[in-house]
Amino acid sequence: MELDGSWFIDKKTKRTVLFKGVNLGAGTKLPIGIPSHERDGFWVDYDRRVNFVGRPFPLHEADEHLQRLVNYGFNLLRFVVTWEAIEHEGPGIYDEAYLDYVVKLLKKCQEYQLQVYIDPHQDSWSRHCGGSGHPGWTLALAGFNPLHFSETNAAIVHNLYPDPANFPKMIWNTNYQKLAASTLFTLFFAGKTYAPKCIVNGIHVQDYLQQHYYRCFEKVAQVIHENGLENTCVIGYDTMNEPGHGYLSIPDLTKLNQEDTDFKMGLMPTAYQGMLLGSGIATEVENWEFKWNGPKKSGHVVIDPGKVMAWFTPDEQEEANATFGWKRDPGWTPGCIWALHGVWDKSARKILLPNYFATDPNTGNLTDYSPYWIDYIEKYAASLRTIHHDAILFVQPPVLACPPKIPTSLKRIVYAPHWYDGLTLVKKKWCSYNVDFINLNRGKYGTGPLRFLRALRVGEKAIRQCFVDQLSTIKREGLENVGDYPCIFGEIGIPYDLEADSSSSSSIWGWFSSFFMSVSNKAHMGEPNSAQNKAMDASINALEKNILNYSLWNYTPDNSPQWGDLWNGEDLSIWQSSGTNNLSSIATHSTSSSATVAAIEMDSKFMASTDSFKQLISGENVRDILSLHRPHPQVTSGTPLKIDFVPPTESTCASFEYVLKQDTRCEGPTEIYVPSCHFPCPPQVEVSTGTWKVNVVNDTYWILLWWMDEEEVEEAKLNLKGISFVQH
């Protein structure tokens, strides 16, 4: 794969590749047999004996799942792996059975011509911190006992929550700000600066953690290299999923972030209060709720850990040292690392250095997270490229943050931000209003509370344009700061467990009442007016309007009607089994046109039959929403200029328009994936120039090949007309 400015280019044919991808998948965050809602199996022997072989699915199911993803038109997988899955047993001990499983699964991906980039996934550091990703021994190294995180509010952990069925939606994200994850991210990125006493086996804990992380993913790159999967299947590596800042740049440890756009939910101790609680000291903290215009404080709550500490006792720390072969420097004693470094006095219960992380204690300069993060990705890239020499680096800064300037010395990179419609994600509703959050956060609407009203968008049309505008801003920031490289949204998606809402109401009262109540909308998920269909179409439309590559979050084969993706109550999987299996086998068929403008009338048997729509409602996937099925130009003989898909409704036929600028240096036709459910064969096709042909057909999709005339064309158009939705 070549990179040419903002585009991925097929090295052989010089055609532009536009990636429509999916994350495979959320289930890979979890070991076999330990979903996040179950206590059994959590933190047993430092979680050294966990097993990830078969996540996201067993090898004998690979053909079923990969064929399904191909049928959806995906040509890229963001392939989720975790540090824990590879190196859970202890530092430098790799799970060879899991690596063998990964290789075999990647070979299957290669068979289905799916391109892959590896995602070293984490959320708020690890499962033990209420997220996912990094191995249990990293917490033991820092001196933490995760079994006490609930009492001390060091993390909100679903496995330890007393009522897992009512675990608050999206509250896991607040763990980035709590003691456990904040400490570990600080140690990982900037420990040498802020925790110089933390030395183990003769090296600083920052170097110890980073070196093991680099070597772990070097090991992944090595087995990929040895099995001939480099570039033929695996094109590159993400830097680290949604990295955290830790405590870096906090101006005052006794105060919460004063930005009213900062995510707050539930019990929200300040950094200092988190340190008190972690040491077993009862503390009063703020409680927050999420409203239409963001988080709002609702009161105060006293948390009393009952003298339980989040940190190891001396005996527990000695046991961990013996288990993993660690010899700590004498200056690294058990207990709170930050009390050890003079940030606060435990005996006096007093903050000593409230602005400790606001400046560099060695230079006095203001703390900036970016240089620490850039230093990490430069070393990470150098490590991987000792094996996969031309690996593409998918650069991902902290979620929703504007990326820092990336050094020009770092080559073959892709900007890989994430974006979700936060209002829908947190409220679990597709509302009749939304907020232009990215541009609000970037200061477009000025200051003061009125800026929320300026950023408010009311009505379907305004909401959809708001999404387009936000993704446009993120894309522009990448070009300005990362460089003239492609942009791919590594994660974007919707929660499928949406409540009914009044978004279809056009009256002023209907809009106003939507702030306070929910009006029943009984549209089936597979129908045009369902909340899920509207939300997904708005997100993918924003990607297409900006001509962006993307990988949806996510495909979870064992998604559950009760527990969703089996992780923290999230339910974003595009798949949930209905218990049937109707996978299509590939057949070939050819229909072509030699005219410059061509149209073919629908065959009556296709017009009379609505089996493809019926499958959306009653088929194997209970969440097979209409807007997931959309034409996609997989490779283009030139430069994409415009993508416009209109999904079908009862009164409107599906339509698709694609505009490109021809490049005569390209070899081969433009290839467009077309879903049969909206555009049955034989198709209605109209092109402004050139000829077209239907090359591959099964009962799920077909491929449209479009050749240009020999003379270069500045603007070539293709239009498809499909069928309308028929209610069953």
N, C-alpha and C positions, 0 to 999 in steps of 0.2 A: 504494500500500500504506500503510495506517494502522497505527500501533502503539498498542495499548491495554493498558497494564500488561504482562503477560507474553505477550501474544498479538499475532500478526500478524492484521490485519483487512482484508478486501477492502473497498476504499473505497466501491464502488457498492452491494453487497448487505449489508454489515455482518456477513457470515459470517466465522468464524474459519478462517484458513488454517494448516494444519499442513504444514510442508515436509519432504518426503522427498527428499533431494538426493544428488548425486554430484559429485565433483571431476572436472573435465574439463581436463586430466588430467595424469598424471605426465610424459608425453612432451613436454609443452610446456616443460619445464625445459631441453630440449636442442635445439641447433640441428640442422638437417637434416644428416645424414651424420656426426655426431660423438656417438655414444653414449658413455657414461662409461667403457666398458671398452676403448676404442680410443685409441691414442696419436696416430695420424695426425690432423692438423687442430687439435690442441690448442695454444693459445698461439702462433698464427702472426700476426704483425703486430698484436700486442695483441688478437687476436680481433676486429678491427674489421670483417671481411668475412663474418662468420657470417650465416646466413639461417634465420629461423624461420617463413617463409611455408609454410603447410601443416602446422604443428604446432598442434593434436594430430592432424589428419587433413586430407587435401586436400578442397577444397570439393565436388568431384564425388562424394565419399563421404558428405557431410553427411547426406543423407536416410537412408541406411542406418543410420548410427550414432545419429542423433537419434530415429528411429523405434524403434530397439532400446531406448533409454533410456526412452522413453515406455511401451513395452511392459512394462518393469520397474516402472512406476508412479512414476517420478521426476517431480517437478514443479518442481524447482529444480536449477540448475547453479552450483557454485562454479567460476567461469570463470578458469582459471589464465593469467595473463600475467606476463612478467618485464620488469624494467627493461632487462635486456640485449637482449631481443627488439626493443625499441622504439628504444633509444639506444646501440646497440653501436658505431656508427661513430666516435663522438666526442661530447663535450659539446655539447648543443644540436642535434645532427644526428639527425633522427628517420627511421625506416624507414617511409616512406609506403606502400610495398607491403605491409608487414606490417599496418599500421593498416587499410588497405583490406580485407585478408583478414579481420581481426577483425570489421570492420563487416559484411561479407557473411556471416560465420558467425553473428553475433548475429542478423541478419535471418532466418536459417534457424531459429535457436532460437525466435524470435518466431512463425514459422509453426507450430511445434509446441507453442505456448503454454507454453513453458518459461520460467520466471522465472530471472534470472541476478543473481549478485553477483560483482563483479570481485575477483579475488585477486591483488594484487601479490606474487608468490611469491618467496621466497628460502629457502635453507637454508645455514647457516654462511657467509653473505655471497654466495658466487658459486661457479660451477663450478670456478674456479681455486683456491678454498680447499676443494675437496672437496665442494661442495654445489651450489647453483644460485642464479640470480637476478640479480645485479647485474653491470653491464658490466665488461669487462676493463680499460678505461681507469681505473676507480676504483682498481685495484691499482697501476697505473702512477703514478697521482697520489700514492698513499701511499709510493711508492718501492720497491715489491716486484717481484721477478722470480719468477713462479710456477714456472718451469722448475727452480728449485732448492728447491722446497718439500719434496720427498721426502727429499733428503739432510739437510736441516736440521730435519725434523719440524715445519716451520711449518704444514703441513697434510698430511693423508693423502689423496692424490688418486688416484682409481681409474684415471684416464687414464695416470698415471705409475707405477702399481703394477707390479712386475716379473712377478707372476703374477695377472692380472686375474680368472681363473676362480676363484681361491681368495681373493679379497678378503674380509676378515672382515666378517661380517654386522653391520650397524648401527654399525660403528666410525666411520663418517663423522660421527656425532653428536658424537664427541669433538673434532672440529675447532672447535666453538664455544669450546673452552678453549685452543686453540693460538694461536701468535703471529699468524698472518695475520688470521684472523677476529676475534680479540680486539682487535687493533689497529684494524681498520677499523670495528668497532662502536663502539669508544671514540671514534674520530675523528668518526663520524657523529652520535652522541648527545651527546657531552660533550667534543669536541676543544678547544673554546675554553677550557675549564677546565683540562684536563690536558695539552694540547699547544699552548700559545699561540704557539709559534714557527712553526707550520705555516700559513703564509699564502701564497696563490697568487693572482695577478692582482689583488692589493690587498684580497682578502677572506680570511677564515679558511676553512680546509679544511672545517670543520663546516658553515658556511653554504654553501660552494660545493657540497658533496655534497647537502645537504638541498634547496637551491633547485633543483638539476637534477632531483632526485627528484620534488619537487612539480610542477615544470613538465612532466615526462614524463607523469605521470598526469593532469594538467590536459589535456594533449593527447589522452589517451584519452577523458576525459570530453567534450572538445570534439567529437570525431568521433562519439561516441555521441549527443550532443545534436543535431548537425547532421543526423543520419540518422533522427531521430524514434524512437530506441530508449530514450530516457529514460522510466523508469517503465512504459512499455508492455512492456519486456523487462528492462532493467537497473534494478534497484531500489536498488542501493547498491554500496559498496566496502569491502573488508577494509582494515585499517590497515597491516599488513605481516605476512606469514607468519612465525610463530615467531621474533620478533626476539631478538637476543642482548644480553647485558649488557656484553660486552666485559670489560675489567678492573675495571669499577666495583664498588666495595664489597669487593674482595679485601682481607682484613685483613693478610695477610703474603704478599708475592710469592715468598717462598722455600718456601712450603708449599702443598700441595694442599688443596682443600676438605676439612675434617675430617668433614663430614657423611657417615655411612656409607650414606645413601640417594642420594648424588650419583653420577651415572653416570660410571664409569671403565672403560676397556677398552684393552688393548694398552699401548703406550708412552705414559706420562703425565708429561711434564715439568711442573714447576711453571712459573708465569708467568716467573719469573726465569731458570730453566733454558731456557725457550723463547727468551728474549732472547739468551742465550749461544749457543745452537745457531743461531739466525738470523744471528748474526754470525760463524759458522764455527768456533766453539769447541767442542771435544769435551767431552761432559758425560755423567755417569752419571744415568740416570732410572729411575723405578719402572716395573715392568710389572704389569698388572692383568688378572685374569680375572673373568668373570661367573658367579657361583654361584647356587644356589637362593635364598639370602637376600641377594643383591646382589653388588656388586663386592668382590673380595678381592685383595690384593697377592700376587703370586707370586714376586717377586724384583726384581733390578736389571739394567739393560742399559746399556752404554756406547754412545752414539751419537757417531760421529765424522764430521762433515760434510766432512772433508778440505779445510778452508779455503774451501769453497764457502759463499757467503752467500745468505740469502733476499732481501737488499736489492740494489737496483741499484748498480752501480759508478758513479763520477762520469760516465763517458762514456755509460753506458746511461741515466742520469737526464737528461743533456743531450739525448740523442736523443728521449726521451719528451717532454721540454719542447718541442722543436722540432716534433714530430709533432702535438701537441695545442694548441699555442699558449699554453703556460703560462710565466709568469714568476714564479718563486718568490722569496719574500723572502730576502735574503742570509743571514739567520739560519737558514734551513731547508736544511741541508747534507745530502748523501747519507749513507746509513747508517741505523742503528737510531734511530728517532724517540725511543725512551725513554732511550737513552744521551744523546742530544742534550738531553733535558730533565732530565738529572742524576739519573735513577732509578738508574743503575748506571754504573760506570766500566769501559769496555772494556779499556783498557790494563792496569789493575790487576785486572781480572776480579773486581770486587767490587760487591756490592749497596750502594747508598748510602741509598736511601729505600724500605725494604721495605714500608712502609705508605702509599706514595704515593697509591694509589687508595682508601684507606680513609677519607680525609678530604678535604674541599675545600681545596686549597692556598691559596685566597684568604681563606676564612673560618674554616677549622679545624673546621667542622661535619662530622659523620659523613656519609659519602657515601650517598646513596639514589638508586638508579637511577630510581625511579618519577617524580620531577618532570621528569627529562630526557625520559622516554618520553611523559609526558602533554603536555609542551610540544610534542613532535613531533606527536602525534595532533591536538592543537588546531590547529596550523598546517596540517597535512595536510587536516583537515576544512574549514577555512576556504578553502583553495586549491581543493578540489574543488567546494565549494558556491558559488564565484563563477560556476560554470557549471551544475552540477546542483544547483539551490538546495535541494531537499528530499531529497537523497540520504541513504539510510540508511547509517550508519557501523557496520560490523561490527568491534567492538573486540576485539582479540586481544592479551593480554599474553604474556610469555614462557611457553613450554609448561610445563604442570603447576603454574605459579605461582599463588598466590592473587592476584586482581587488586587493585590499589590503589584507593583512593577516587577516583572519577571526578568532576570538577567538575560541578555541577548546571547550569552554563551550556552544557554540551555536550548538545545535544538530538538526538532521532531516532537513538538508538544501540541496538545489539543486542550482547549479550555473546556472543562467538564463540570459546570455548575449544576446545582439542583434547584428546582422550584416546585412548590406546591401552592395551591390556593388555600392559604392558611385559614381563612374564615370557614370554608367548607370542611377542612380537615379537623378543625377543633370543635365546631358547632355540630358537625354531623348532619348538616342540612344544606341543600342547594337553595339559597335564599334569593329573594328578589332584589337584593342589593349586594354590593361588595365594596372593597376598598382597594385603591391603587397602592398597595403596600410598598412595593419596591421604590417607586418614585416618591412616595411619602417619606420613606426611610432615607432617601437620598437628598431630601430637602427641597423637592420641587414645589411643595405647597406652602413654603414659608414656615413660620414658627407659631406657637400657641395652639390652644385647643381647636380653633376654627380651621386649622389645616386638615383635620379629620373630615370636616364637612366638604372642604375643597376636594379631598381625595375620594369622597363617597361617589359611588356609581350605582344608579338605580335603573333596573330594567335589563332584560336579557341582552339587548343590543349593546348597551353601555358596558355591561359586565364583560362581554366577549371582547370588546375593543380594549378594555382595561387589561385583560390578560395579554393581548397582543402587545400593548404598550410596555408592560412589565418585562416581557421576554426580549423585546427590542432593546430596552435599557441594559439588560444583563449581557446581551450579545455585543452591544457597543462597548461596554466596559471591558469585555474580554479583548476586543480588538485594540483598545487603547492601552491596556495594561499588560496583558499576556503577550500580545503581538498579533501579527497577521497570520493567524492559524485558524483551523476549523474550530467550531463550537459544537459540542454535543451536550444535551441535557441528560446527565447521567441518571437522574431520577426525576420523574414527573408522573403523577397519577392521581387517583381519586379514592376516597373511602367508599366502599360499596354498602356499608351499613348506614346508609343515610336515612334520616327520618323524613316523613312527608313534610312538604312546606308549601307555602302559598305563592311560589315563584311564578305560577301561571296567571295569577291575578293581575289585571291591568288597572284596576280602580285605585284611586288614592287611598281609600280605606283599606283595600287589600294589601297595598304596600305598607301602610302605616302599621296595620295589625301584625304584619310579618315580624316586626321587631319583638312582639310580645307573645305570639301564639303560633301554633302550627295548624294549618288547614289541610285536611286529608286529601291526598292525591293518590288515587288507587291505580295509577298506571303501572302495569307490569314492567319489571326491569328491562325487558326486551322490546318495549314499545317506545315510540319517538318521544313521548312526553314524560318519560320517567326521569327522576332527578339524576340518576346515575348516567343516563344517556346524555342529558344536557351538560352535566359537569364534565364528562370525558370529552365530549365534542368541543366544548369551549377550550379545554386545555390543548387538545391536539390541533384544533384550528389555529390557535396562537402559534404553535410550532410551525405549522405549514405556512402561515402568512409570513413568518420570518425566515422560511426555508432553512429550518434547523434540523440537524440530526438529533435523535433522542433514543433513550431506552426507558420504557415504562417501568414503573415499580408497581406490580411485580407478578411473577407466575409462581404460585405455591401449589403444587399438586395435591397436598393433603390439607388444603384450606377446609376449615370446619364451619358449619352453620352457627355453632355456638361460640367457638373460640377464634374464628377468623383465621389469620395467618399463624396462629399458635404463639404469637409473640406480643406481649404487652397490650393485648386487646386490639391490635391493629388489624384492619380488614381491607387491604388494598389489592388483593390478588385478582387478576383478570379472570381467574379460573376457580370454579367450585363445581365439583362433580355432581351430576344428577343420578349417577349410578348406571348410566348407559354408555355405550361406546360405539360411535358411528363414524370412526375415522375414514376419510376418503383415501382410496388408492389412486395413484396417478395414472391417467390415461392421456394419450396425445390426440390432438385434433388440429386441423389447420383450416382457417378461414382467412382470406386475404383480400386486399383491394389494391388495384394498380392505379386508381384515379387519385388526383390531387385532393379532391374533396369526395369523401365516400360515406355512405350511410347504408345500413342494412336493416330492413324491417325485422322486428322480433318474430321469431318462430312462434306460431300460435300455441304450441304445447308449453313453451316457456311462459308466455303471457297468461295462459289459463291456469298454470300451476304456480302456487306460491309455496312450494315445498321448502325452498331455501329460507323464507321468512319463518315458516313454521318451525324449522329446526332451531332458529334463534330462541323461540319461546319454549319449545318442548324438547330440545336436543340434549346432548351430553353435558353442556355447560349451562348451569342455571343463571349465570351472569353474562351471557353472550350478548352484550348490548350492541345496538345498531352501529354506533359511531366507532366501534373498534374495527369494523369492516369497511375499509376505505382504500381506494386505489393509491398506489405509491410508486413513484418513479425510482426503481432500484439502481439503475445505471442510466446515464444520460450522455448522449453524443454532443456534448457542449456544456453550457452553463445554465442551470435552472434559474428561471426568472419569476415564475408564479405558480402556485399550487392553490386550487380552490375546489374543495369538495363540499357539496351540499347533500347531507344525508336525507333519506326519504322520510316523508310523513304520509298520513292518509291522503292528503290533498296534493302533495308535491312529489314528483319523481326524483330519484337520486340523479345527481349530475357531477361531472368532474371536468375541470379545465386545467391543462398543463401548458405552460409557455416556457420556451427555452431559446437560448441563443446558440445556433449551430457552430460547431468547431470541426472543420474538415480534417483536422489532424487525428480525430478519434477514429478508431476502428470498431465497426460493429454498430448495431442499431441501439436506439433508446429502448429500454426494457421496463415496462410498467406492469406491476402486479395489479390485478383487478379481481375483486371478490364477486363470486357468482351470485350471491344473495341479493345484491343491489343491481348487478349488471349481468344478467344471464346471457349465455351464448345462444345463437349468434348475436354479436353486439351491434349497437348503434354507435358508430365512430365517425367523427368528422375531423379531418386534418387540413391545415392551411397549405401544406406542402408535403411532398414525399409520398411514400406508400407504407402500408401497415399490414401486419399479419398476426393472427392468433397462433401461438406456437405450442403452448402447453395448456391442457385443460383437464381438470377433474371436477367433481361436483361441488368443490369448494372455491376454487379460484382458477384464473387463467392468466397467461402472460401475453401482453400486447407488445409486439415488436414494431418499431417505427423507424424507417429509414428516411434520411433527408436526401434532397437532390444534391448534385455535386457542388453547385455553387453555394457559398456560405450565406446563411440566412440570419439576419439580425434578430428576428422574432418569429418563431414558428409556434403554431398553436394546435393543440389537440383537444377535442371535446368528446366526452362520453355521455350518453343519456341512458339512464336506467329505468327502473320501475318504482312505483310508489309502494308504500307499506300497506299491507292488507291485514286487517284485524282478524284473529281467529278466536 
